[in-house]
Amino acid sequence: METLLFVIQAILGLGAKAILPIIICILGLFFGMKLSASIKSGLTVGLGFLGLGLIVDLLTSTLTPAVEYYKALGSGYTIMDIGWAAVGAASWMAPFAALAIPVGLFINIMLIKIGKVKTMNIDIWNYMHFLIPGFLTYVLFNNIILGFLITIGMSILALFVSDKIANRWQEYFGLSGTTCTTVNLIAWTFPVALLINKIIDFIPGLNKLELNIESINKKLGIWGDPMIIGVLVGILLGLLTHQNFPGIITMGIGVAGVMILMPKMVSVMMEGISPIGKAANSFMSKKIGNSEELNIGMDVALGLGDPTTITTTVITIPLVILFALILPDVQFFPVGMLTSVCYFAVVCTLASKGNLFRSVISTLVYCIISMYTCAYVAPGATKMLNAAGLTISGLGTDVSVGSPIWGVIIYWASTIL
C-alpha cells in the first residue's frame, strides 16, 4: 500500500500539466488511436493546460496590487486561509489514498459499461476533491472504512452530476464532447448559483436585467469588445485601489491580455481532446455495444476561456475583499479563496447563462457564504491538516474543506456524535 501511494504521489508531484499528457496518451491508445496520434493529443492538451496555468498566474499577478491595497485595510483575523494547494496535498496523506484512483476508475468503467453514466473522468489531478471529505471523515471519526466510502462516494457523485450538466456545459462553453467533473463546483457551487438565480427571478427590475458580453458588444461597438472591456475594467480597478499611473496601465493591459489569451488556450486544449472524444465514442459503440456518446470529464479550468467568466472574476475579487472587511464576524482574510474565485465564476456564469450581472452576484454571494462556512469548519480542517503532518499556528481553513456542504455536514456530525 505504501509503495503504491508513493508511486501515485510521485506521479501527482509532476503536476497536472505533466499528468494530463500521460493520461490523454494512455486513453488514446486504450480507445484504439495510433501511438503518434495519441502522443500528439496528449501533448496538445498538456500544452494548452500549461498555457491556462500561465494565464491564471498572469491574472493573479495583475490583481495582486489591488488585493494588497484592500488587505492592508483589514486586521483582527484569527483563522489562516491556507489555500487549496496545501489542503489538496495534505489529502493524499489519507491511508486509503493509494486505492482511491484505481477503485474510482474501475467503478467509472463499470458504470459506463452498464449504461448508468456517460462520463469518463480523466481528471485524476482532482481526485483530491474526493479525498478531502474522506480524509476529514477519517480524522474526525477515526474510521478508515467510512473515510474510504466517502471518498469513493464523491467520485461516483461527480460522474452522475457531470452527466446532468454535460449538455448545458457543452452548449454554453462550446466544448463539445466534454463535461466538468470537479465535484465541489458542479455538485455544490453550481446548485447554489442556480438557487441565487431563482431568487433574482422574483426581484422586480433585477429579473429583467440582461447584461452579457455579446449584448454589450452589439450596443457599444468597439467599446464592447472583450479586449477593450478588459482594459477598462483593469484601469477602473487600478483607480479604485489608488495605484500609480504605471500600475493602472499595467493592470489594464494585464486584464485585457487574460481576456484575449485565455480562450485561445482553451481552444488548444480542445484541439487535443476532440480526437480522444471521437475515439472514445467509436470504442463505446464497437467494443461495449453502448450507443450513447461518451463525454470526457475534465477540470473546471476548461471553462476559463469564457469572456463573461473572466470579467466576472475581475469584478468579483475586489468585492469579495471589500465584504471580508465590512461584514460582521468574518474570521479570516480570504487570500486563498481569491485564487479560487475564477473557478467559482465558471459554474456561476454557467448557471447564469452568461448574464454578467447575475454571474457577479451569484459568485459574490457564494464567496460570502463560504467565508462563514469555512470558518465554522476550521477546527476540523486544522485537525485534518495536523494529521497530514502540516503544522500551522492556530486554526487553518480553505474553501476545498469548508465551502462544500458535505464538509460542513461532516464536521457538524462530528461535534454531536
C-alpha positions in Angstrom: 0.0 0.0 0.0 2.8 2.4 0.9 4.6 1.7 -2.3 1.5 2.3 -4.4 0.9 5.6 -2.6 4.5 6.6 -3.1 4.2 5.9 -6.9 0.9 7.8 -7.1 2.3 10.8 -5.1 5.4 10.8 -7.3 3.2 11.0 -10.5 0.9 13.6 -9.0 4.0 15.6 -7.9 4.7 16.2 -11.6 1.7 18.5 -11.6 -1.4 18.5 -13.8 0.4 19.9 -16.8 2.6 16.8 -16.8 0.0 14.3 -15.8 -2.6 15.3 -18.4 -0.4 14.4 -21.5 0.3 11.0 -20.0 -3.4 10.3 -19.2 -4.6 11.5 -22.6 -1.9 9.4 -24.4 -2.9 6.3 -22.5 -6.6 6.9 -23.1 -5.9 7.4 -26.8 -4.1 4.1 -27.0 -6.9 2.4 -25.0 -9.5 3.7 -27.3 -7.7 2.4 -30.4 -5.8 5.5 -31.6 -2.4 5.3 -33.2 0.6 5.9 -31.0 1.6 9.1 -32.9 -1.9 10.5 -32.7 -2.2 9.7 -29.0 1.1 11.4 -28.2 0.1 14.4 -30.3 -3.3 14.7 -28.5 -1.6 14.3 -25.1 1.0 17.0 -25.7 -1.6 19.3 -27.2 -3.8 19.1 -24.1 -0.9 19.3 -21.8 0.5 22.5 -23.5 -3.0 24.0 -23.5 -3.3 23.4 -19.8 0.2 24.8 -19.3 -0.9 27.9 -21.1 -4.1 28.1 -18.9 -1.9 28.0 -15.8 0.4 30.7 -17.1 -2.6 33.0 -17.9 -4.2 32.3 -14.4 -0.8 33.3 -13.0 -0.9 36.5 -15.1 -4.4 37.3 -13.8 -3.2 36.7 -10.2 -0.1 38.9 -10.6 -2.1 41.6 -12.3 -4.6 41.8 -9.5 -2.1 41.4 -6.7 -1.6 45.2 -6.2 -5.3 45.6 -5.7 -5.5 42.7 -3.3 -2.6 44.1 -1.3 -4.4 47.5 -1.1 -7.5 46.0 0.4 -5.6 43.6 2.6 -3.8 46.5 4.2 -7.1 47.9 5.4 -8.0 44.8 7.4 -6.9 43.3 10.7 -8.0 41.1 13.5 -8.4 37.8 11.6 -7.9 34.8 13.7 -8.1 31.9 11.1 -5.5 31.4 8.4 -6.8 30.8 4.9 -4.0 28.5 3.7 -5.3 27.9 0.1 -6.4 24.8 -1.8 -2.9 23.7 -2.9 -1.8 22.9 0.7 -5.1 21.1 1.6 -5.0 19.2 -1.7 -1.5 17.9 -1.0 -2.5 17.0 2.6 -5.4 14.9 1.4 -3.0 12.4 -0.2 -1.8 11.6 3.3 -5.1 9.7 3.9 -4.3 6.0 4.5 -6.6 4.9 1.7 -5.4 7.5 -0.8 -3.5 4.8 -2.8 -6.7 2.9 -3.5 -8.8 5.9 -4.4 -7.7 6.3 -8.1 -7.8 2.6 -9.2 -11.1 1.9 -7.4 -12.6 5.1 -8.7 -11.5 4.4 -12.3 -12.8 0.8 -12.1 -16.2 1.9 -10.9 -16.3 4.6 -13.6 -15.6 2.0 -16.3 -18.2 -0.4 -14.9 -20.9 2.3 -14.7 -20.2 3.2 -18.3 -20.3 -0.4 -19.4 -23.7 -1.0 -17.8 -25.0 2.3 -19.2 -25.5 4.2 -15.9 -23.2 7.1 -16.8 -21.8 8.6 -19.9 -18.7 10.4 -18.4 -15.2 9.1 -18.4 -13.4 11.1 -15.7 -9.8 11.7 -16.7 -9.3 14.5 -14.2 -7.0 12.4 -12.0 -5.4 15.5 -10.6 -8.7 16.5 -8.9 -9.2 13.2 -7.0 -8.1 15.4 -4.1 -11.7 16.8 -4.1 -12.9 13.2 -3.4 -10.1 12.6 -0.8 -10.6 15.8 1.2 -14.0 14.9 2.6 -12.9 11.3 3.0 -9.8 12.2 4.9 -11.8 14.7 7.1 -14.2 11.9 7.9 -11.4 9.5 8.8 -9.7 12.1 11.1 -12.8 13.3 12.9 -14.4 9.8 13.3 -11.3 7.7 13.4 -12.9 5.3 10.9 -10.9 4.3 7.9 -13.7 2.4 6.2 -16.1 5.3 6.4 -13.5 7.7 5.1 -12.8 5.5 2.1 -16.5 5.1 1.4 -17.0 8.8 1.5 -14.1 9.2 -1.0 -15.5 6.7 -3.4 -19.0 8.1 -3.0 -17.7 11.5 -4.0 -16.1 10.1 -7.1 -19.4 8.4 -8.1 -21.4 11.6 -7.3 -19.1 13.5 -9.7 -20.0 11.2 -12.6 -23.7 11.5 -12.2 -23.7 15.2 -11.8 -21.3 15.7 -14.7 -23.8 13.7 -16.8 -26.6 16.1 -15.7 -24.7 19.3 -16.6 -23.0 18.0 -19.8 -25.5 19.4 -22.3 -25.6 22.8 -20.6 -21.8 22.8 -20.3 -21.2 22.0 -24.0 -23.9 24.3 -25.2 -22.8 27.4 -23.3 -19.0 27.0 -23.5 -19.0 25.3 -26.9 -16.9 22.4 -25.5 -18.3 19.5 -27.4 -17.7 16.0 -26.1 -16.6 17.3 -22.7 -18.1 17.9 -19.2 -16.8 19.0 -15.8 -16.1 16.6 -13.0 -14.7 19.0 -10.4 -17.2 17.8 -7.8 -17.1 20.7 -5.3 -18.1 23.1 -8.1 -20.6 21.1 -10.1 -22.4 19.4 -7.1 -22.4 22.4 -4.8 -21.3 25.8 -6.2 -23.5 25.3 -9.3 -26.7 24.4 -7.4 -26.2 27.4 -5.1 -25.7 29.6 -8.1 -28.9 28.2 -9.7 -30.8 29.0 -6.4 -29.4 32.6 -6.4 -30.6 33.0 -10.0 -34.1 31.7 -9.0 -34.2 34.3 -6.2 -33.2 37.1 -8.6 -36.1 35.9 -10.8 -38.5 37.1 -8.1 -37.0 40.5 -7.7 -38.7 43.1 -9.9 -36.4 45.1 -12.1 -33.4 42.8 -11.5 -35.1 39.9 -13.1 -35.4 41.8 -16.4 -31.7 42.9 -16.4 -30.0 41.2 -19.3 -26.3 42.0 -19.2 -23.9 39.9 -21.2 -20.7 40.4 -23.2 -22.4 39.8 -26.5 -25.2 42.4 -25.9 -22.6 44.9 -24.6 -20.6 44.3 -27.7 -23.6 45.0 -30.0 -24.6 48.1 -28.2 -21.2 49.7 -27.6 -19.4 48.5 -30.7 -15.6 48.5 -30.2 -16.1 49.6 -26.6 -17.9 46.3 -26.0 -15.0 44.2 -27.4 -13.7 41.8 -24.7 -10.2 43.2 -25.1 -11.4 46.8 -24.5 -13.6 45.7 -21.6 -10.6 44.1 -20.1 -8.6 47.3 -20.4 -11.4 49.4 -18.9 -12.1 47.0 -16.0 -8.4 46.8 -15.2 -8.0 50.6 -15.3 -11.1 51.1 -13.1 -9.8 48.6 -10.6 -6.4 50.4 -10.6 -8.1 53.7 -9.9 -10.3 52.4 -7.1 -7.2 50.9 -5.4 -5.2 54.1 -5.8 -2.4 52.6 -8.0 0.1 54.9 -9.6 -0.1 55.6 -13.3 2.2 52.8 -14.5 0.3 50.4 -12.2 -3.0 51.4 -13.6 -1.9 50.9 -17.2 -0.2 47.5 -16.3 -3.4 46.4 -14.6 -5.5 47.3 -17.7 -3.2 45.6 -20.1 -2.9 42.5 -17.9 -6.7 42.0 -17.7 -7.0 42.6 -21.4 -4.3 40.0 -22.1 -6.2 37.5 -20.0 -9.4 38.2 -21.9 -7.8 37.5 -25.2 -5.3 34.7 -24.4 -7.5 32.5 -22.1 -9.9 31.5 -24.9 -7.0 30.7 -27.2 -5.5 28.3 -24.7 -8.9 26.6 -24.2 -9.1 26.1 -28.0 -5.7 24.5 -27.9 -6.8 22.0 -25.3 -10.0 21.2 -27.3 -7.8 20.5 -30.3 -6.2 17.7 -28.3 -9.4 16.5 -26.6 -11.6 16.2 -29.7 -9.8 13.2 -31.2 -9.9 11.4 -27.9 -13.7 12.0 -27.7 -14.2 10.7 -31.2 -12.1 7.6 -30.5 -13.9 7.0 -27.2 -17.3 7.1 -28.8 -16.2 4.8 -31.5 -14.8 2.4 -28.9 -18.0 2.5 -26.9 -20.2 1.5 -29.9 -17.9 -1.2 -31.2 -16.4 -2.8 -28.1 -19.1 -2.3 -25.4 -22.1 -2.0 -27.6 -23.2 1.2 -26.0 -24.6 3.7 -28.5 -24.5 6.6 -26.0 -21.9 9.2 -26.7 -19.1 9.3 -24.1 -18.2 12.6 -22.5 -14.7 13.3 -21.4 -14.7 14.6 -17.8 -12.3 17.5 -17.3 -11.2 20.1 -14.8 -13.4 23.2 -14.4 -10.4 25.2 -15.8 -11.7 24.2 -19.3 -14.4 26.8 -18.9 -12.0 29.7 -18.0 -11.9 30.9 -21.6 -15.3 32.4 -21.5 -15.2 36.3 -21.6 -18.0 36.6 -19.1 -16.3 34.3 -16.7 -13.1 36.3 -16.9 -14.9 39.6 -16.4 -16.9 38.2 -13.5 -13.7 37.1 -11.8 -12.0 40.5 -12.2 -15.1 42.3 -10.9 -15.8 39.9 -8.0 -12.4 39.6 -6.5 -12.2 43.2 -5.1 -15.9 42.9 -4.0 -15.0 39.7 -2.0 -12.2 41.6 -0.3 -14.5 44.5 0.5 -17.1 42.3 2.1 -14.5 40.4 4.0 -13.6 43.8 5.5 -17.1 45.1 6.3 -19.2 42.0 7.2 -19.5 41.1 10.8 -17.8 38.0 12.3 -15.6 37.2 9.2 -12.7 35.4 10.9 -10.2 35.2 8.0 -8.9 37.3 5.2 -9.7 35.3 2.0 -6.3 35.2 0.5 -6.6 31.5 -0.5 -10.2 32.0 -1.6 -9.2 34.7 -4.1 -7.2 32.1 -6.1 -10.4 30.1 -6.4 -12.8 32.9 -7.5 -12.0 32.3 -11.2 -13.1 28.7 -10.8 -16.3 29.6 -8.9 -17.0 32.1 -11.7 -17.0 29.3 -14.3 -20.0 27.5 -12.9 -21.8 30.7 -11.7 -21.6 32.0 -15.2 -22.9 28.7 -16.5 -25.8 28.8 -14.1 -26.5 32.4 -15.1 -26.3 31.5 -18.8 -23.7 34.3 -19.4 -25.6 37.1 -17.7 -22.8 39.2 -16.3 -24.8 40.8 -13.6 -26.2 37.5 -12.3 -22.8 35.9 -12.6 -21.1 38.5 -10.4 -24.0 38.4 -7.9 -24.0 34.6 -7.6 -20.2 34.4 -7.4 -20.0 37.1 -4.7 -22.9 35.6 -2.6 -21.3 32.1 -2.9 -18.0 33.5 -1.6 -19.7 35.3 1.3 -21.4 32.1 2.3 -18.1 30.3 2.1 -16.4 32.8 4.4 -18.7 31.7 7.2 -18.8 28.0 6.4 -15.0 27.8 6.1 -14.6 29.5 9.5 -17.1 27.0 11.0 -15.2 24.0 9.7 -11.8 25.4 10.7 -11.3 23.3 13.8 -12.0 20.1 11.8 -9.8 21.3 8.9 -7.0 22.0 11.3 -7.2 18.5 12.8 -7.0 17.1 9.3 -4.0 19.2 8.4 -2.2 18.2 11.6 -3.0 14.5 10.9 -1.3 15.0 7.5 1.8 16.4 9.2 1.2 20.0 8.3 1.7 22.1 11.5 0.1 25.5 11.4 -0.1 28.2 14.1 -3.7 28.5 15.4 -6.6 27.5 13.1 -6.5 27.0 9.4 -9.1 26.5 6.7 -9.8 26.5 3.0 -12.7 26.6 0.6 -12.0 23.0 -0.5 -12.8 21.8 3.0 -15.3 24.3 4.3 -17.2 25.6 1.3 -19.0 22.4 0.1 -22.0 21.4 2.1 -20.6 18.0 2.8 -17.6 19.4 4.6 -20.0 21.4 6.8 -22.1 18.3 7.5 -19.2 16.0 8.2 -17.8 18.5 10.8 -21.2 19.2 12.3 -21.9 15.4 12.7 -18.5 15.0 14.5 -19.5 17.7 17.0 -22.8 15.9 18.0 -21.7 12.3 17.9 
